[in-house]
Amino acid sequence: MTTSFEKIRDALSCGAYSCSCRRGANVHCPSHSDSTPSLTIKEVDGKVLVHCKSGCSQDAVIEGLTEHGLWHSPSTNGHVSDRVTPPSGLTVGALAKAKGLHMDVLKEWGVHDIVTKGVTKVVFPYFGVDGTPTKNIRYRTALEKGVNEDDRFKWEKGSKAILYGLQKLPEIVKRGWGMFVEGESDTLTGWMWDIPTLGIPGKGVWQHEWLAGTEVIDWYLWVEPGAKDLALKVSASFPNVGIISAPPGIKDINTALVMKMDIAQLVDNLRAKSQNISQFLADQDTELLQKIRPVLESDDPIELVKTAMRSGYGGDINKPLTVYLALTSRLIKQRKGTMPVHLIVLGPSSAGKNYMITAATDLLPKIVPEEGVLDGSWFSIPAGTPRALIYYDGPTEHRAVVFGEADSIPGLGQSGPGARLDAGEDNPAASAIRNMLQDNVLEYLVVVTQKDGKPPKTYTIKKEGPTMLVTTAIKPLGHQLMTRLFALDIPGDDNQINAALDKIVQNHKHAPSDPPEALVAYQQYLQDKAPWDVLVPFLAHIRDGLPRKKVATRVLRDFQQTISFIQSVTIARHFLRQTDSDGRLIADIDDYDTTYELLNPMFIETVSGVTEAVTNVVAAVAALKAGDPGGKVTYAALDRQLGVHRQQITREVERAVSRGWLIDNETKPGSPRDIELGETMPDDKGLPTPQSIREAQRHSVT
């Protein structure tokens, strides 16, 4: 079995090079300030024996171990178990050992650990410029990120993100130069080597006002892989900042420390090779252009996307292609009243909604904040975390967010007793999300309770957009949110299911290839050039082809999103398109061809609710009634008539009933239905055909 004493030894060893705990028999006693290791620990016959040579009593040592989560608390009979509990959390000693940091440096700046609710946390106090502690504290509870999320760091309630190490700023000013690094461990590493470092607490949290007035200092920024956004933000504050790109294999200066490198010499060499922001971006562009050459040399990048998708997706390839181009709409230069193509994928359970979205997102670089990757195009919000987007600290401008399930969007909880606090479309979080979709900015007011009877404080969380949203659901959502979304329907019919089954068999025999690197890099290239300004010169002809009477009000939003979709197609083909005198890309009617093929069924559905599946169900009811006017039309009868899965029939009948095109005379749940025809279905006229637009253009020219 794993010995208990080894776990205690690891937790109480600081790992500092000069400390005897690395090689001697003793470790640091948890019951007193033990700079010279004095705790002897042994395991004899499965029992742990501890003894402090500095004079701490046995009870004091065990109490200290218990506080650190390294020893069981006394049982109900008053006896203390001699079996240790696996440590939960992170101790200062374990952090120092893993990061190669000296305990004396950690103690000098107040780094210590505490235990709350059985979890040990390393406490990083944040100091002000005058050297006094602020109210801002950050905790670290683990060395590695969790399985599903990065839960290593957490701010104390009421703390605000500031730079770590501001107490060193007067010294930095005297020396005339300083280096920004990410996080506390890198900052402390710099101090160990007499390097004037300041720590940015995360790649996405730079604030321009932090160091206003210090532009005269020669600032440098260590840029970790995937942190180009941070370089852009810091250079906006300090245009002359020297960019130090992390060398291959050396993510940060703490990594170099663990590799036993000479940190001072390394930093001096890299400072001499530092670049300004323009040089840094030019190098990045050159590398990207090499990666995307196969795309730029193709006849049509959208055909490359289709080919890549066919490798792993079974079914109508137009569905994931629609998602791909909707995701691309995040890049469009938005004007007042415009928005990206927000998308909801509707379909029965297990119909492959998320798999279809994955077929598209696999071709875009993903933002992974917990791994320091912020230069991507999209990020995901896990199911069951409705407010995660509001507190997400990664980039949101010209990015896409994928909510795996619509229930994760604020305001979509069930109403009534026991409902979530954010249930209902009228709560502030839901309103903030809707504003993000339509107004391209999210603003959310947070109220913070203060201690000592002081009145609550408020502050506003603001996320810049545009941020495109895509999610999935079994049935349409609340009215206010649905008016901002295009609905992409995934039928659960035999054709779709059989195509998916065939693809599973094919992928079992021959594993699908990885997404082409060139296509993923291409979306990164488009991301770096955002925003894209696109002119649609034939837009008036599209408008002329739309109905002018009995037009639903939401056509205004759908028409705008149709424009955005055309622009997305043009962006994907930008190297095949011309620009006008203002530098705007000019859309071609071929781009409308693609848009019409993909979007017209969705446009018809969102405007009138008419879909092919609903039309088939209504037609089947009409046929059954014509054959037997007095008979009942049930789900079973429709099943025999259409040969479609019962779940799909139920869903389409409910849609038709909600629109008034069918009437269900049976009100008792669980009883055979009694369905008959209702109102006449509207004409399914959607967007004008590409041919009509070409003819209109020819007539306007002549």
Secondary structure as UniProt FT lines:
FT   HELIX           4..12
FT   TURN            17..18
FT   HELIX           20..22
FT   STRAND          26..27
FT   TURN            30..31
FT   STRAND          39..44
FT   TURN            45..46
FT   STRAND          47..52
FT   TURN            53..54
FT   HELIX           58..67
FT   TURN            68..69
FT   TURN            76..77
FT   HELIX           92..99
FT   HELIX           103..108
FT   TURN            109..110
FT   STRAND          112..116
FT   TURN            117..118
FT   STRAND          119..127
FT   TURN            129..130
FT   STRAND          133..140
FT   STRAND          153..155
FT   TURN            157..158
FT   HELIX           166..168
FT   HELIX           169..175
FT   STRAND          177..182
FT   HELIX           184..192
FT   TURN            193..194
FT   STRAND          197..200
FT   TURN            203..204
FT   HELIX           208..211
FT   TURN            212..213
FT   TURN            215..216
FT   STRAND          218..223
FT   TURN            225..226
FT   HELIX           228..237
FT   TURN            239..240
FT   STRAND          242..245
FT   TURN            248..249
FT   HELIX           253..258
FT   TURN            259..260
FT   HELIX           263..272
FT   HELIX           277..291
FT   HELIX           293..296
FT   HELIX           301..310
FT   TURN            311..312
FT   HELIX           318..328
FT   HELIX           329..331
FT   TURN            336..337
FT   STRAND          343..346
FT   TURN            349..350
FT   HELIX           353..361
FT   TURN            362..363
FT   HELIX           369..371
FT   STRAND          378..381
FT   TURN            383..384
FT   TURN            386..387
FT   HELIX           388..391
FT   TURN            397..398
FT   STRAND          399..403
FT   HELIX           406..408
FT   TURN            410..411
FT   TURN            417..418
FT   TURN            421..422
FT   TURN            425..426
FT   HELIX           428..439
FT   STRAND          441..448
FT   TURN            452..453
FT   STRAND          457..464
FT   STRAND          467..473
FT   HELIX           479..482
FT   TURN            483..484
FT   STRAND          486..489
FT   HELIX           494..509
FT   HELIX           517..528
FT   STRAND          534..535
FT   TURN            537..538
FT   HELIX           539..544
FT   TURN            553..554
FT   HELIX           555..572
FT   HELIX           574..576
FT   TURN            581..582
FT   STRAND          585..586
FT   HELIX           589..608
FT   HELIX           612..627
FT   TURN            629..630
FT   HELIX           635..642
FT   HELIX           646..659
FT   STRAND          662..664
FT   TURN            669..670
FT   STRAND          675..677
FT   HELIX           690..701
//
